[in-house]
Amino acid sequence: MLTPPRKSPWRLSSGQKYRHRQRLRRVDRTVDVVYKALAKRGMTAAAVERWKSEMPTEAEMKPRDKYTMFDPKQRSYRKGVHKLPKWTRMSQRVNPPGF
Amino acid sequence: MSWFKITLIRSGIGMTERQNNVLKALGLRHRMKTVYHPVSPDTAGMIMKVKELLTVSEVDKPLTQAEIHAKRQPPKGYYVEKQGVVREDIEGS
């Protein structure tokens, strides 16, 4: 059974943006704790290394990437990040190459 | 030896089968459940799979489930006086 897409405004409210930033920071903190704990014992993990090298932190991200994401179907190629299903529990930080 | 203190703060409902299996493997059955796992690349990989749902900190010693439960209890609001103890702060006792 498919649920129909819900109506949602085209942009985020300032409160949604604030809470979204807090969530981004929480993920940053988690990765940082894991990275430092491993480094202290001279260990590494591929997933952590890859995240550290590829993903920008909340502070490094531009507002454009924080609050919108790539969408090939839009005329501007961007849509609000809240259009992504389960967006409060997903990581969506980088764009495809060239966008 | 140090440990990861891992708490599930966002539910895994509706997430992928794979992520829910990772939560199960970590022993996180419901929200606000806290588990301790040794610091190792294996644990780190599991945390990274579900990092959006967790808070993680590094601790020296894991707490048992009973200790976690005791920590969450509110103060009783009273104490039981022991028999035969003379309290000096009460006059005439």
N, CA and C atoms of all chains as a GROMACS GRO file, in nm:
protein
  576
    1MET      N    1   0.085  -0.120   0.000
    1MET     CA    2   0.000   0.000   0.000
    1MET      C    3   0.088   0.125   0.000
    2LEU      N    4   0.061   0.212  -0.094
    2LEU     CA    5   0.141   0.334  -0.103
    2LEU      C    6   0.067   0.449  -0.037
    3THR      N    7   0.138   0.522   0.047
    3THR     CA    8   0.076   0.643   0.105
    3THR      C    9   0.100   0.759   0.010
    4PRO      N   10  -0.001   0.843  -0.013
    4PRO     CA   11   0.020   0.957  -0.104
    4PRO      C   12   0.116   1.057  -0.042
    5PRO      N   13   0.191   1.129  -0.126
    5PRO     CA   14   0.284   1.229  -0.072
    5PRO      C   15   0.208   1.337   0.003
    6ARG      N   16   0.263   1.380   0.117
    6ARG     CA   17   0.197   1.481   0.198
    6ARG      C   18   0.226   1.619   0.144
    7LYS      N   19   0.134   1.709   0.171
    7LYS     CA   20   0.159   1.848   0.134
    7LYS      C   21   0.264   1.905   0.228
    8SER      N   22   0.357   1.977   0.172
    8SER     CA   23   0.455   2.043   0.259
    8SER      C   24   0.500   2.172   0.191
    9PRO      N   25   0.526   2.276   0.268
    9PRO     CA   26   0.567   2.403   0.209
    9PRO      C   27   0.698   2.389   0.133
   10TRP      N   28   0.722   2.480   0.040
   10TRP     CA   29   0.838   2.462  -0.048
   10TRP      C   30   0.969   2.492   0.022
   11ARG      N   31   0.963   2.569   0.133
   11ARG     CA   32   1.088   2.596   0.205
   11ARG      C   33   1.071   2.566   0.353
   12LEU      N   34   1.185   2.555   0.422
   12LEU     CA   35   1.184   2.524   0.565
   12LEU      C   36   1.156   2.651   0.645
   13SER      N   37   1.094   2.635   0.762
   13SER     CA   38   1.079   2.748   0.853
   13SER      C   39   1.211   2.768   0.928
   14SER      N   40   1.225   2.883   0.994
   14SER     CA   41   1.352   2.908   1.064
   14SER      C   42   1.372   2.808   1.178
   15GLY      N   43   1.261   2.768   1.244
   15GLY     CA   44   1.272   2.669   1.351
   15GLY      C   45   1.315   2.533   1.299
   16GLN      N   46   1.262   2.495   1.184
   16GLN     CA   47   1.303   2.368   1.122
   16GLN      C   48   1.451   2.371   1.087
   17LYS      N   49   1.494   2.488   1.036
   17LYS     CA   50   1.636   2.502   0.999
   17LYS      C   51   1.725   2.490   1.123
   18TYR      N   52   1.680   2.554   1.231
   18TYR     CA   53   1.756   2.549   1.356
   18TYR      C   54   1.771   2.404   1.404
   19ARG      N   55   1.658   2.332   1.409
   19ARG     CA   56   1.663   2.193   1.457
   19ARG      C   57   1.744   2.106   1.361
   20HIS      N   58   1.738   2.137   1.232
   20HIS     CA   59   1.816   2.062   1.134
   20HIS      C   60   1.966   2.081   1.161
   21ARG      N   61   2.005   2.204   1.192
   21ARG     CA   62   2.146   2.230   1.224
   21ARG      C   63   2.190   2.153   1.347
   22GLN      N   64   2.102   2.149   1.450
   22GLN     CA   65   2.136   2.073   1.571
   22GLN      C   66   2.158   1.925   1.536
   23ARG      N   67   2.074   1.872   1.450
   23ARG     CA   68   2.087   1.731   1.411
   23ARG      C   69   2.218   1.707   1.336
   24LEU      N   70   2.251   1.801   1.245
   24LEU     CA   71   2.377   1.788   1.171
   24LEU      C   72   2.495   1.787   1.267
   25ARG      N   73   2.488   1.876   1.366
   25ARG     CA   74   2.598   1.884   1.464
   25ARG      C   75   2.607   1.759   1.548
   26ARG      N   76   2.492   1.700   1.579
   26ARG     CA   77   2.495   1.578   1.660
   26ARG      C   78   2.565   1.466   1.584
   27VAL      N   79   2.540   1.455   1.454
   27VAL     CA   80   2.608   1.354   1.374
   27VAL      C   81   2.758   1.384   1.371
   28ASP      N   82   2.794   1.513   1.355
   28ASP     CA   83   2.936   1.552   1.357
   28ASP      C   84   3.003   1.509   1.487
   29ARG      N   85   2.933   1.535   1.598
   29ARG     CA   86   2.987   1.500   1.730
   29ARG      C   87   3.007   1.349   1.741
   30THR      N   88   2.907   1.272   1.697
   30THR     CA   89   2.915   1.125   1.706
   30THR      C   90   3.036   1.074   1.629
   31VAL      N   91   3.053   1.123   1.506
   31VAL     CA   92   3.164   1.077   1.423
   31VAL      C   93   3.297   1.116   1.489
   32ASP      N   94   3.299   1.237   1.545
   32ASP     CA   95   3.420   1.286   1.609
   32ASP      C   96   3.459   1.200   1.731
   33VAL      N   97   3.359   1.167   1.813
   33VAL     CA   98   3.384   1.084   1.931
   33VAL      C   99   3.442   0.949   1.890
   34VAL      N  100   3.380   0.887   1.787
   34VAL     CA  101   3.424   0.756   1.740
   34VAL      C  102   3.567   0.766   1.685
   35TYR      N  103   3.591   0.871   1.605
   35TYR     CA  104   3.723   0.888   1.543
   35TYR      C  105   3.831   0.904   1.649
   36LYS      N  106   3.804   0.990   1.749
   36LYS     CA  107   3.904   1.018   1.852
   36LYS      C  108   3.929   0.896   1.940
   37ALA      N  109   3.821   0.823   1.973
   37ALA     CA  110   3.835   0.704   2.058
   37ALA      C  111   3.922   0.599   1.989
   38LEU      N  112   3.902   0.582   1.858
   38LEU     CA  113   3.983   0.486   1.783
   38LEU      C  114   4.127   0.533   1.773
   39ALA      N  115   4.145   0.663   1.744
   39ALA     CA  116   4.279   0.717   1.725
   39ALA      C  117   4.362   0.704   1.852
   40LYS      N  118   4.297   0.719   1.968
   40LYS     CA  119   4.366   0.707   2.096
   40LYS      C  120   4.430   0.570   2.112
   41ARG      N  121   4.364   0.469   2.057
   41ARG     CA  122   4.414   0.332   2.068
   41ARG      C  123   4.486   0.288   1.941
   42GLY      N  124   4.514   0.383   1.853
   42GLY     CA  125   4.590   0.353   1.731
   42GLY      C  126   4.514   0.271   1.628
   43MET      N  127   4.380   0.287   1.629
   43MET     CA  128   4.299   0.209   1.534
   43MET      C  129   4.227   0.304   1.438
   44THR      N  130   4.184   0.250   1.326
   44THR     CA  131   4.102   0.326   1.234
   44THR      C  132   3.988   0.237   1.185
   45ALA      N  133   3.884   0.300   1.132
   45ALA     CA  134   3.774   0.224   1.070
   45ALA      C  135   3.746   0.289   0.935
   46ALA      N  136   3.727   0.204   0.834
   46ALA     CA  137   3.712   0.254   0.697
   46ALA      C  138   3.596   0.352   0.686
   47ALA      N  139   3.482   0.318   0.750
   47ALA     CA  140   3.363   0.403   0.739
   47ALA      C  141   3.388   0.542   0.798
   48VAL      N  142   3.461   0.546   0.910
   48VAL     CA  143   3.489   0.675   0.975
   48VAL      C  144   3.584   0.757   0.890
   49GLU      N  145   3.689   0.690   0.840
   49GLU     CA  146   3.788   0.760   0.756
   49GLU      C  147   3.721   0.820   0.632
   50ARG      N  148   3.634   0.742   0.572
   50ARG     CA  149   3.567   0.786   0.450
   50ARG      C  150   3.478   0.906   0.478
   51TRP      N  151   3.402   0.900   0.586
   51TRP     CA  152   3.314   1.012   0.624
   51TRP      C  153   3.397   1.137   0.649
   52LYS      N  154   3.508   1.119   0.723
   52LYS     CA  155   3.593   1.234   0.758
   52LYS      C  156   3.650   1.300   0.632
   53SER      N  157   3.688   1.217   0.532
   53SER     CA  158   3.752   1.274   0.414
   53SER      C  159   3.650   1.333   0.316
   54GLU      N  160   3.529   1.277   0.312
   54GLU     CA  161   3.434   1.317   0.207
   54GLU      C  162   3.330   1.417   0.253
   55MET      N  163   3.290   1.409   0.380
   55MET     CA  164   3.174   1.487   0.423
   55MET      C  165   3.216   1.617   0.494
   56PRO      N  166   3.153   1.729   0.456
   56PRO     CA  167   3.178   1.853   0.528
   56PRO      C  168   3.106   1.852   0.662
   57THR      N  169   3.161   1.924   0.760
   57THR     CA  170   3.090   1.936   0.888
   57THR      C  171   2.981   2.043   0.874
   58GLU      N  172   2.900   2.054   0.977
   58GLU     CA  173   2.790   2.151   0.973
   58GLU      C  174   2.844   2.291   0.950
   59ALA      N  175   2.956   2.324   1.016
   59ALA     CA  176   3.013   2.458   1.004
   59ALA      C  177   3.069   2.484   0.865
   60GLU      N  178   3.116   2.377   0.799
   60GLU     CA  179   3.176   2.394   0.666
   60GLU      C  180   3.072   2.400   0.554
   61MET      N  181   2.952   2.354   0.584
   61MET     CA  182   2.849   2.348   0.479
   61MET      C  183   2.793   2.485   0.448
   62LYS      N  184   2.761   2.505   0.321
   62LYS     CA  185   2.695   2.629   0.283
   62LYS      C  186   2.545   2.615   0.308
   63PRO      N  187   2.477   2.727   0.334
   63PRO     CA  188   2.332   2.719   0.357
   63PRO      C  189   2.260   2.648   0.243
   64ARG      N  190   2.305   2.667   0.122
   64ARG     CA  191   2.245   2.603   0.006
   64ARG      C  192   2.243   2.451   0.021
   65ASP      N  193   2.354   2.395   0.072
   65ASP     CA  194   2.361   2.250   0.087
   65ASP      C  195   2.291   2.201   0.212
   66LYS      N  196   2.285   2.290   0.314
   66LYS     CA  197   2.220   2.249   0.438
   66LYS      C  198   2.069   2.234   0.420
   67TYR      N  199   2.009   2.330   0.352
   67TYR     CA  200   1.863   2.336   0.349
   67TYR      C  201   1.801   2.292   0.218
   68THR      N  202   1.882   2.276   0.113
   68THR     CA  203   1.828   2.225  -0.012
   68THR      C  204   1.913   2.109  -0.061
   69MET      N  205   1.857   2.033  -0.155
   69MET     CA  206   1.931   1.920  -0.210
   69MET      C  207   1.908   1.912  -0.361
   70PHE      N  208   1.993   1.835  -0.426
   70PHE     CA  209   1.984   1.820  -0.571
   70PHE      C  210   1.860   1.742  -0.610
   71ASP      N  211   1.791   1.786  -0.716
   71ASP     CA  212   1.679   1.711  -0.770
   71ASP      C  213   1.675   1.732  -0.921
   72PRO      N  214   1.698   1.628  -1.001
   72PRO     CA  215   1.704   1.645  -1.146
   72PRO      C  216   1.572   1.691  -1.207
   73LYS      N  217   1.460   1.671  -1.134
   73LYS     CA  218   1.329   1.703  -1.193
   73LYS      C  219   1.290   1.849  -1.177
   74GLN      N  220   1.360   1.921  -1.086
   74GLN     CA  221   1.328   2.062  -1.065
   74GLN      C  222   1.396   2.148  -1.172
   75ARG      N  223   1.330   2.260  -1.205
   75ARG     CA  224   1.388   2.348  -1.304
   75ARG      C  225   1.522   2.406  -1.254
   76SER      N  226   1.528   2.434  -1.124
   76SER     CA  227   1.651   2.490  -1.067
   76SER      C  228   1.748   2.381  -1.018
   77TYR      N  229   1.709   2.256  -1.035
   77TYR     CA  230   1.787   2.141  -0.986
   77TYR      C  231   1.799   2.136  -0.835
   78ARG      N  232   1.720   2.215  -0.763
   78ARG     CA  233   1.725   2.210  -0.617
   78ARG      C  234   1.584   2.194  -0.562
   79LYS      N  235   1.575   2.126  -0.448
   79LYS     CA  236   1.448   2.124  -0.374
   79LYS      C  237   1.482   2.125  -0.226
   80GLY      N  238   1.383   2.160  -0.144
   80GLY     CA  239   1.406   2.167   0.000
   80GLY      C  240   1.448   2.031   0.054
   81VAL      N  241   1.540   2.030   0.149
   81VAL     CA  242   1.591   1.902   0.200
   81VAL      C  243   1.480   1.827   0.275
   82HIS      N  244   1.376   1.901   0.319
   82HIS     CA  245   1.266   1.836   0.391
   82HIS      C  246   1.175   1.756   0.299
   83LYS      N  247   1.199   1.761   0.168
   83LYS     CA  248   1.123   1.678   0.074
   83LYS      C  249   1.177   1.536   0.071
   84LEU      N  250   1.296   1.516   0.126
   84LEU     CA  251   1.357   1.383   0.133
   84LEU      C  252   1.285   1.301   0.240
   85PRO      N  253   1.232   1.182   0.204
   85PRO     CA  254   1.165   1.101   0.305
   85PRO      C  255   1.259   1.070   0.422
   86LYS      N  256   1.206   1.079   0.543
   86LYS     CA  257   1.283   1.056   0.667
   86LYS      C  258   1.400   1.152   0.681
   87TRP      N  259   1.380   1.276   0.636
   87TRP     CA  260   1.493   1.369   0.630
   87TRP      C  261   1.553   1.401   0.765
   88THR      N  262   1.477   1.384   0.875
   88THR     CA  263   1.535   1.415   1.006
   88THR      C  264   1.624   1.301   1.057
   89ARG      N  265   1.620   1.188   0.986
   89ARG     CA  266   1.704   1.076   1.031
   89ARG      C  267   1.797   1.030   0.919
   90MET      N  268   1.822   1.119   0.823
   90MET     CA  269   1.908   1.086   0.710
   90MET      C  270   2.021   1.188   0.704
   91SER      N  271   2.131   1.147   0.642
   91SER     CA  272   2.238   1.241   0.613
   91SER      C  273   2.233   1.276   0.466
   92GLN      N  274   2.216   1.405   0.435
   92GLN     CA  275   2.215   1.451   0.296
   92GLN      C  276   2.302   1.577   0.293
   93ARG      N  277   2.430   1.561   0.254
   93ARG     CA  278   2.523   1.673   0.270
   93ARG      C  279   2.588   1.718   0.140
   94VAL      N  280   2.614   1.625   0.048
   94VAL     CA  281   2.691   1.663  -0.070
   94VAL      C  282   2.606   1.651  -0.196
   95ASN      N  283   2.652   1.717  -0.302
   95ASN     CA  284   2.583   1.716  -0.430
   95ASN      C  285   2.652   1.620  -0.526
   96PRO      N  286   2.579   1.572  -0.630
   96PRO     CA  287   2.647   1.493  -0.732
   96PRO      C  288   2.751   1.579  -0.805
   97PRO      N  289   2.854   1.519  -0.862
   97PRO     CA  290   2.960   1.597  -0.926
   97PRO      C  291   2.903   1.692  -1.032
   98GLY      N  292   2.947   1.815  -1.030
   98GLY     CA  293   2.901   1.913  -1.128
   98GLY      C  294   2.782   1.995  -1.082
   99PHE      N  295   2.719   1.958  -0.971
   99PHE     CA  296   2.605   2.034  -0.921
   99PHE      C  297   2.633   2.088  -0.782
  100MET      N  298   4.100  -0.031   2.919
  100MET     CA  299   4.007  -0.053   2.808
  100MET      C  300   3.894   0.049   2.813
  101SER      N  301   3.865   0.108   2.700
  101SER     CA  302   3.756   0.206   2.699
  101SER      C  303   3.637   0.153   2.619
  102TRP      N  304   3.526   0.213   2.647
  102TRP     CA  305   3.399   0.164   2.592
  102TRP      C  306   3.322   0.278   2.526
  103PHE      N  307   3.241   0.241   2.429
  103PHE     CA  308   3.145   0.336   2.373
  103PHE      C  309   3.014   0.324   2.452
  104LYS      N  310   2.968   0.438   2.502
  104LYS     CA  311   2.834   0.440   2.562
  104LYS      C  312   2.738   0.487   2.453
  105ILE      N  313   2.649   0.400   2.410
  105ILE     CA  314   2.564   0.428   2.295
  105ILE      C  315   2.418   0.432   2.340
  106THR      N  316   2.351   0.542   2.309
  106THR     CA  317   2.209   0.556   2.342
  106THR      C  318   2.130   0.578   2.215
  107LEU      N  319   2.020   0.504   2.201
  107LEU     CA  320   1.932   0.523   2.086
  107LEU      C  321   1.836   0.637   2.117
  108ILE      N  322   1.848   0.749   2.045
  108ILE     CA  323   1.757   0.860   2.075
  108ILE      C  324   1.654   0.882   1.966
  109ARG      N  325   1.678   0.827   1.847
  109ARG     CA  326   1.574   0.832   1.744
  109ARG      C  327   1.536   0.688   1.709
  110SER      N  328   1.407   0.666   1.691
  110SER     CA  329   1.358   0.531   1.664
  110SER      C  330   1.405   0.480   1.528
  111GLY      N  331   1.420   0.350   1.517
  111GLY     CA  332   1.460   0.290   1.388
  111GLY      C  333   1.341   0.255   1.300
  112ILE      N  334   1.220   0.292   1.343
  112ILE     CA  335   1.100   0.258   1.265
  112ILE      C  336   1.107   0.322   1.127
  113GLY      N  337   1.085   0.241   1.024
  113GLY     CA  338   1.083   0.294   0.888
  113GLY      C  339   1.220   0.306   0.826
  114MET      N  340   1.325   0.279   0.902
  114MET     CA  341   1.458   0.282   0.843
  114MET      C  342   1.479   0.149   0.769
  115THR      N  343   1.592   0.138   0.699
  115THR     CA  344   1.612   0.019   0.618
  115THR      C  345   1.630  -0.105   0.705
  116GLU      N  346   1.604  -0.220   0.642
  116GLU     CA  347   1.620  -0.349   0.710
  116GLU      C  348   1.762  -0.359   0.768
  117ARG      N  349   1.857  -0.314   0.687
  117ARG     CA  350   1.997  -0.326   0.725
  117ARG      C  351   2.027  -0.244   0.850
  118GLN      N  352   1.974  -0.121   0.854
  118GLN     CA  353   1.998  -0.037   0.972
  118GLN      C  354   1.930  -0.095   1.096
  119ASN      N  355   1.808  -0.149   1.077
  119ASN     CA  356   1.738  -0.207   1.192
  119ASN      C  357   1.810  -0.332   1.242
  120ASN      N  358   1.872  -0.405   1.150
  120ASN     CA  359   1.950  -0.522   1.192
  120ASN      C  360   2.073  -0.479   1.272
  121VAL      N  361   2.132  -0.366   1.232
  121VAL     CA  362   2.248  -0.314   1.306
  121VAL      C  363   2.206  -0.275   1.447
  122LEU      N  364   2.090  -0.208   1.459
  122LEU     CA  365   2.039  -0.171   1.591
  122LEU      C  366   2.019  -0.295   1.677
  123LYS      N  367   1.964  -0.399   1.614
  123LYS     CA  368   1.941  -0.524   1.686
  123LYS      C  369   2.074  -0.583   1.734
  124ALA      N  370   2.173  -0.578   1.646
  124ALA     CA  371   2.304  -0.634   1.679
  124ALA      C  372   2.371  -0.555   1.791
  125LEU      N  373   2.343  -0.424   1.795
  125LEU     CA  374   2.399  -0.342   1.903
  125LEU      C  375   2.323  -0.362   2.034
  126GLY      N  376   2.206  -0.425   2.026
  126GLY     CA  377   2.125  -0.446   2.146
  126GLY      C  378   2.034  -0.330   2.178
  127LEU      N  379   2.007  -0.246   2.077
  127LEU     CA  380   1.921  -0.130   2.098
  127LEU      C  381   1.780  -0.165   2.050
  128ARG      N  382   1.693  -0.203   2.144
  128ARG     CA  383   1.559  -0.250   2.106
  128ARG      C  384   1.457  -0.137   2.106
  129HIS      N  385   1.479  -0.036   2.187
  129HIS     CA  386   1.382   0.074   2.193
  129HIS      C  387   1.454   0.204   2.226
  130ARG      N  388   1.382   0.315   2.210
  130ARG     CA  389   1.444   0.448   2.230
  130ARG      C  390   1.490   0.465   2.375
  131MET      N  391   1.598   0.544   2.391
  131MET     CA  392   1.656   0.577   2.521
  131MET      C  393   1.723   0.456   2.589
  132LYS      N  394   1.737   0.349   2.515
  132LYS     CA  395   1.813   0.233   2.566
  132LYS      C  396   1.962   0.265   2.553
  133THR      N  397   2.037   0.238   2.659
  133THR     CA  398   2.181   0.262   2.658
  133THR      C  399   2.256   0.129   2.664
  134VAL      N  400   2.353   0.113   2.577
  134VAL     CA  401   2.437  -0.007   2.579
  134VAL      C  402   2.584   0.035   2.576
  135TYR      N  403   2.670  -0.056   2.618
  135TYR     CA  404   2.814  -0.030   2.618
  135TYR      C  405   2.883  -0.133   2.530
  136HIS      N  406   2.969  -0.086   2.442
  136HIS     CA  407   3.045  -0.175   2.355
  136HIS      C  408   3.191  -0.132   2.357
  137PRO      N  409   3.284  -0.229   2.352
  137PRO     CA  410   3.426  -0.193   2.354
  137PRO      C  411   3.464  -0.111   2.231
  138VAL      N  412   3.561  -0.020   2.249
  138VAL     CA  413   3.609   0.060   2.137
  138VAL      C  414   3.686  -0.030   2.041
  139SER      N  415   3.632  -0.049   1.922
  139SER     CA  416   3.698  -0.131   1.821
  139SER      C  417   3.647  -0.087   1.684
  140PRO      N  418   3.721  -0.118   1.577
  140PRO     CA  419   3.674  -0.082   1.443
  140PRO      C  420   3.538  -0.144   1.410
  141ASP      N  421   3.511  -0.263   1.461
  141ASP     CA  422   3.383  -0.329   1.435
  141ASP      C  423   3.268  -0.246   1.489
  142THR      N  424   3.283  -0.207   1.617
  142THR     CA  425   3.178  -0.125   1.679
  142THR      C  426   3.164   0.008   1.606
  143ALA      N  427   3.279   0.066   1.568
  143ALA     CA  428   3.277   0.196   1.499
  143ALA      C  429   3.197   0.186   1.369
  144GLY      N  430   3.218   0.077   1.295
  144GLY     CA  431   3.145   0.058   1.170
  144GLY      C  432   2.996   0.048   1.193
  145MET      N  433   2.958  -0.021   1.301
  145MET     CA  434   2.815  -0.035   1.332
  145MET      C  435   2.755   0.100   1.371
  146ILE      N  436   2.830   0.176   1.449
  146ILE     CA  437   2.782   0.309   1.489
  146ILE      C  438   2.763   0.396   1.365
  147MET      N  439   2.859   0.388   1.272
  147MET     CA  440   2.851   0.472   1.153
  147MET      C  441   2.728   0.439   1.067
  148LYS      N  442   2.684   0.314   1.069
  148LYS     CA  443   2.567   0.274   0.991
  148LYS      C  444   2.439   0.342   1.039
  149VAL      N  445   2.433   0.368   1.170
  149VAL     CA  446   2.310   0.426   1.227
  149VAL      C  447   2.339   0.553   1.306
  150LYS      N  448   2.441   0.629   1.262
  150LYS     CA  449   2.489   0.743   1.339
  150LYS      C  450   2.385   0.852   1.359
  151GLU      N  451   2.285   0.861   1.270
  151GLU     CA  452   2.183   0.965   1.282
  151GLU      C  453   2.086   0.936   1.396
  152LEU      N  454   2.085   0.813   1.446
  152LEU     CA  455   1.986   0.774   1.547
  152LEU      C  456   2.045   0.770   1.689
  153LEU      N  457   2.177   0.790   1.701
  153LEU     CA  458   2.245   0.763   1.828
  153LEU      C  459   2.310   0.887   1.888
  154THR      N  460   2.334   0.880   2.019
  154THR     CA  461   2.437   0.966   2.078
  154THR      C  462   2.543   0.872   2.134
  155VAL      N  463   2.668   0.910   2.116
  155VAL     CA  464   2.779   0.822   2.154
  155VAL      C  465   2.877   0.902   2.238
  156SER      N  466   2.927   0.839   2.346
  156SER     CA  467   3.038   0.898   2.420
  156SER      C  468   3.133   0.786   2.460
  157GLU      N  469   3.255   0.825   2.495
  157GLU     CA  470   3.356   0.726   2.533
  157GLU      C  471   3.367   0.724   2.684
  158VAL      N  472   3.361   0.606   2.744
  158VAL     CA  473   3.371   0.593   2.890
  158VAL      C  474   3.474   0.488   2.925
  159ASP      N  475   3.526   0.495   3.051
  159ASP     CA  476   3.629   0.401   3.094
  159ASP      C  477   3.572   0.266   3.135
  160LYS      N  478   3.450   0.271   3.192
  160LYS     CA  479   3.395   0.149   3.250
  160LYS      C  480   3.247   0.138   3.213
  161PRO      N  481   3.203   0.020   3.167
  161PRO     CA  482   3.060   0.006   3.136
  161PRO      C  483   2.977  -0.011   3.263
  162LEU      N  484   2.857   0.043   3.263
  162LEU     CA  485   2.764   0.023   3.375
  162LEU      C  486   2.677  -0.098   3.343
  163THR      N  487   2.637  -0.169   3.450
  163THR     CA  488   2.543  -0.279   3.428
  163THR      C  489   2.403  -0.222   3.414
  164GLN      N  490   2.313  -0.304   3.365
  164GLN     CA  491   2.173  -0.261   3.346
  164GLN      C  492   2.113  -0.216   3.479
  165ALA      N  493   2.149  -0.285   3.589
  165ALA     CA  494   2.096  -0.249   3.722
  165ALA      C  495   2.147  -0.112   3.764
  166GLU      N  496   2.273  -0.083   3.734
  166GLU     CA  497   2.331   0.047   3.771
  166GLU      C  498   2.267   0.161   3.692
  167ILE      N  499   2.242   0.135   3.562
  167ILE     CA  500   2.175   0.235   3.479
  167ILE      C  501   2.036   0.263   3.537
  168HIS      N  502   1.966   0.156   3.575
  168HIS     CA  503   1.831   0.170   3.631
  168HIS      C  504   1.835   0.250   3.761
  169ALA      N  505   1.932   0.217   3.849
  169ALA     CA  506   1.943   0.287   3.978
  169ALA      C  507   1.970   0.436   3.958
  170LYS      N  508   2.049   0.468   3.857
  170LYS     CA  509   2.082   0.608   3.829
  170LYS      C  510   1.961   0.689   3.786
  171ARG      N  511   1.864   0.620   3.725
  171ARG     CA  512   1.747   0.688   3.673
  171ARG      C  513   1.639   0.710   3.778
  172GLN      N  514   1.655   0.648   3.897
  172GLN     CA  515   1.551   0.660   3.999
  172GLN      C  516   1.558   0.797   4.066
  173PRO      N  517   1.442   0.857   4.096
  173PRO     CA  518   1.442   0.984   4.167
  173PRO      C  519   1.478   0.962   4.314
  174PRO      N  520   1.522   1.068   4.386
  174PRO     CA  521   1.549   1.052   4.529
  174PRO      C  522   1.421   1.017   4.604
  175LYS      N  523   1.435   0.939   4.714
  175LYS     CA  524   1.316   0.890   4.784
  175LYS      C  525   1.244   1.001   4.861
  176GLY      N  526   1.317   1.103   4.903
  176GLY     CA  527   1.254   1.212   4.975
  176GLY      C  528   1.249   1.189   5.125
  177TYR      N  529   1.306   1.076   5.174
  177TYR     CA  530   1.311   1.053   5.319
  177TYR      C  531   1.432   0.966   5.347
  178TYR      N  532   1.470   0.961   5.475
  178TYR     CA  533   1.572   0.864   5.512
  178TYR      C  534   1.530   0.799   5.641
  179VAL      N  535   1.579   0.677   5.665
  179VAL     CA  536   1.542   0.603   5.785
  179VAL      C  537   1.648   0.624   5.891
  180GLU      N  538   1.604   0.674   6.010
  180GLU     CA  539   1.699   0.694   6.120
  180GLU      C  540   1.736   0.560   6.178
  181LYS      N  541   1.862   0.548   6.220
  181LYS     CA  542   1.904   0.424   6.281
  181LYS      C  543   1.870   0.424   6.429
  182GLN      N  544   1.834   0.308   6.484
  182GLN     CA  545   1.800   0.298   6.625
  182GLN      C  546   1.925   0.314   6.711
  183GLY      N  547   1.908   0.382   6.825
  183GLY     CA  548   2.016   0.394   6.921
  183GLY      C  549   2.118   0.499   6.887
  184VAL      N  550   2.091   0.581   6.787
  184VAL     CA  551   2.184   0.688   6.753
  184VAL      C  552   2.133   0.818   6.814
  185VAL      N  553   2.218   0.884   6.892
  185VAL     CA  554   2.179   1.010   6.955
  185VAL      C  555   2.209   1.123   6.859
  186ARG      N  556   2.105   1.199   6.826
  186ARG     CA  557   2.126   1.311   6.733
  186ARG      C  558   2.159   1.436   6.813
  187GLU      N  559   2.272   1.494   6.785
  187GLU     CA  560   2.320   1.607   6.863
  187GLU      C  561   2.253   1.737   6.823
  188ASP      N  562   2.197   1.740   6.702
  188ASP     CA  563   2.137   1.864   6.656
  188ASP      C  564   1.999   1.888   6.719
  189ILE      N  565   1.938   1.785   6.785
  189ILE     CA  566   1.809   1.804   6.850
  189ILE      C  567   1.832   1.822   7.000
  190GLU      N  568   1.775   1.932   7.056
  190GLU     CA  569   1.798   1.966   7.197
  190GLU      C  570   1.728   1.867   7.287
  191GLY      N  571   1.794   1.820   7.392
  191GLY     CA  572   1.732   1.734   7.491
  191GLY      C  573   1.731   1.586   7.456
  192SER      N  574   1.783   1.553   7.344
  192SER     CA  575   1.784   1.411   7.310
  192SER      C  576   1.908   1.344   7.364
   0.00000   0.00000   0.00000
